[in-house]
Amino acid sequence: MEKVVGMCWYKPEHFLLMRAMFEDGDGLHKTYEEWLSAAELGRKHLESGGVKVVCVDLDPDAFPKWCRDKGMKLNAQARTAYANWMAYQAATGR
């Protein structure tokens, strides 16, 4: 069985807004370009190990709503849970 993971992905126009809304946003890269470079390296590393990576766009409206519905804070734990949930939805067609 293929291993599938979700990876948070940002649109350039949303990156700074999303970074500002996260509780742990100060720990993220300062610019979209820095983040994209690191994210691409991480994605390629996972894929080289046989993992299917689903890049999940974080929408500045949908993600906070999902977090509220799940009782989660806007942080890395929620981003990981959301990306993996969306990857599962994509992988299973649900």
C-alpha positions, -999 to +999 in steps of 0.1 A: +000+000+000+013+034-009+020+059+019+003+092+014+009+124+034-004+159+031+019+189+030+006+224+036+010+246+006+006+283+003-003+306-026+021+335-028-007+360-022-018+342+010+016+335+026+021+366+047-016+367+058-015+330+068+018+335+086+004+364+106-027+344+116-008+314+129+000+313+166+034+300+157+038+321+126+070+337+138+087+303+135+079+301+098+101+314+070+100+352+066+092+352+029+072+330+005+103+324-016+122+310+014+093+289+024+088+276-012+125+266-015+123+246+018+090+231+010+101+218-024+132+202-008+110+185+019+085+173-008+113+159-030+129+142+001+096+125+010+089+115-026+124+100-030+115+077-001+084+064-019+059+086-002+031+102-023+028+138-012-004+157-017+002+195-016-028+210+002-035+247-003-042+265+029-070+289+023-072+319+047-109+315+050-114+277+049-085+267+072-095+289+102-131+277+099-119+240+099-098+247+130-128+263+148-150+233+139-124+209+152-116+230+183-080+234+172-056+263+174-040+278+143-006+262+147+016+235+132-004+206+148-036+219+131-018+225+098-005+189+098-038+175+107-056+195+080-031+186+053-033+149+062-071+150+064-072+166+030-047+141+016-068+112+029-099+127+013-081+129-020-067+094-018-100+078-009-122+100-030-143+109+000 
